[in-house]
Amino acid sequence: MRSIFPLRSEPDVDDREPKLVNLAEADADEVFDALGSETARSLLLELHDEPRPASELAEAVDTSVQNVQYHLTKLEAADLVEGVDTWYSESGSEMTVYAPADESLVLFAGEDPKSSLRRLLERLVGAAGALAVGAVAVALAVGGREGTEPTVNATTNMSGPPVGPTGAGTDPLVAAGAFLAGGLFVLAVLVVVERL
C-alpha cells in the first residue's frame, strides 16, 4: 500500500554565502561553544555533505537521536544549521530536515577577509586595465605597420605573391591578444608568489 504522505522532497539549499566569524566578536563564543564536541563537528560535516533529518544523522555519526537533537539545538542557536524542509516518515510523523545555514564557515582573526579580497581585486583590475591599454597600443602599432607598401625597385617581383610583413604573425588582434595573455600570465604568477 502506498503512503499518502510524500516521503521525501529535495530541500532548497542554494544561494548560500560563507559565514565569516571574527574571533574578536561575541558570536565567536557561541560558535566555539556549539562546535566544542566532536559529535557536533561531525554533524555539521555530515550536513555539508547532504541535508538530513535527526534520525539519519544519528545513524551517520553513530549516536542517539536525543544526542543529535541536543547538538542540533546548539548549532541552530549559533546560526550554523537550520531546518530547511519537512519530510514524513512511513508512519506519517513529521521530521525536520537540517542543513548548514551557510555555504561554509570561516573563522578569522584580524582584518576582514572580504576587504582584503576587495583590495586584491582592485589592484588586479587596475593592472588588467593597463594591460588592455598596452594591448590596444600594440594592435595600433602592428596595424599601422601592415598598411605600408613595399617600395618598388628593379629587383621587386610584382607578379608573385606579396612578400613582407603579412600573415597571422602580424595580425593586430593576434599581437594584442598575445600581449594581453602574456601580461595576465605574469600577473597571475605575481599573485601566486605573493600569497606563498
N, C-alpha and C positions, 0 to 999 in steps of 0.2 A: 504494500500500500504506500502511496506517495504522500509525503508530508505536505500540508497546506502552507507551511512556513518556508520562506526562502532560506536555505541553509547558509549560503554564503554569497556575498556580493564583493566586488572589488573596491576596497577603500580608496578614497581620493587623497593621495599624499604628494601631489605635485605642487610646484610653485613654492617651495620652501627655501628659506635663506639660512646661511650658517648663523649659529648663535655665538656671539662674541661675549665672553665674560672676562672683565678686567679684575685681576686679583685684588686690586685696591678697593673695589666696590663691595657693598653689603651683600649683593646677591651671590657673590662667590662663596660665602659661608654656607648658604643654602644648597648650592650645587655640590660643594665638597661633602656636606652632611648627607645628601641624597646618594652620592656615589661612594660613600665610605665603606661599603661592604662589597665583597667580590660578587655576591649574588646580584646586587643592584647593577653593577657594571656589566655583568653577563646578560641581564635582562635588557639593558639598553643596547648592547651589541646585537642581541637576537632581534630586537625590534628594528634596528637599522637594516637587518637582512630582509625582514618581512613583517608587516603588521600582523598581530595575533591577539587572541583573547587570553586571559589569565591562565586558563586550563592548559592551553597548548604551550604557553611559556613555562609552566610548572614542569611539564614533560621535558621540554628542551633543556632546562637547566637543572633537572633532577632535584626538585624541591616540592614542597606542598603548595597548594593553591593559596592557602592563607598567608604563607610567607611571600609569595609573589604579590598578593594584594597589598600587603604591608609595604613592600618596596615600591610598588607602582604608585601608592598614595604619596610617598615621599618624593618620587620622581615627578609626579604631577605637580606637587607643591613647589618644586624648584623649576617648573616650566620646561622640563626636559622631555616629558611624554604627554600625550593627550589621547582621549578617546576619539576615534575618527569614524567609527561605524558601529552598527549593532548587528550581530549575527544571531541566529536562533539554533539552539541545539535540536537534536532529533525529538526530544521530549517537548520542545516548544519554549523552553526558557531562554530569556534574552542573555546574550553575552556581549559585553563591551569589547570592541577591538581597539587595541592600543597601537600607537605608532610614535616615533620620535616627533617632538614638536618642531624640530628644525632639521635642516639638511645635515648639518654637522655641528659639533661643539668645539669651540676654540677658546682655550684659556690663555690669557696673555698678561704680561706684566710690562709696564712702561707705556710706550706710545701706541695709540690705536692703530691696528693693522690696516684699517680702511684708509686712514690719512697717509700712511707711508706708501701704500699701493697707489693712491691718487698721485702722490708726488712722482713716483716712478713713471706712471703713465704720462704725466705732463712732460717729463724730460724726454721720454721716448717720442711723444707726438711732436715736440719741438725739433728733435733730431731728424725725424722722418720728414717733417716739412722742409728742412734744409736740404735733405737728400732729394726731395721732389723738385725743388728749385734747381739743384745741380743737374738733375736728370733732364729737365727742360733745356738748360743751357747746353748740355751735351747734345741733345737732339737738334737744337738750332745750329750748333757748330757743325755737326755732321751733315745736316740738311743743306746748309749753305755751301759746303764743300762739294756736294753732289751736283749742284747746278752749274759748275764751271765746265766750260767746253775745252776739250784738248786743242792746243794750238796746231795748226796745220803747217807742216814743212815738207820738204822734199821726201822724207822717209816715212811719212804717215800714210797708212793704207786705209783709205776711206771706204773701200768696198767690203772690208771684213767686219766682223763683229766689234763693237766698241771695246777698247782696252783701257783700263784705268780704274779709278776708284768707284766701281759699281758693284752691285751684288748684295747678298744678305749681310756681309760684314760691315757695310757702311749704311745700312738702313737706319734712319734716325730713331725709329721706335725700338729697334733691337739694341742699339747703343744706349739709349736712355734706360731701357729695361735692365740691361746688364749693369749699368752704373747704379741703378736703384737697388737691384738684388744684391750686389756686392756690398753696398753701404748698409743694407738691412742685416746682412750676414755679420758684418763687423759689429754692428750694434748689439745683435743677439749674443755674440761672443763676449763683448764687454759686460753685458748684464749678467751673464752666467759667471764670469770671472769675479765680478764684484760681489755676487751672492755667496761665493765659496769662501 
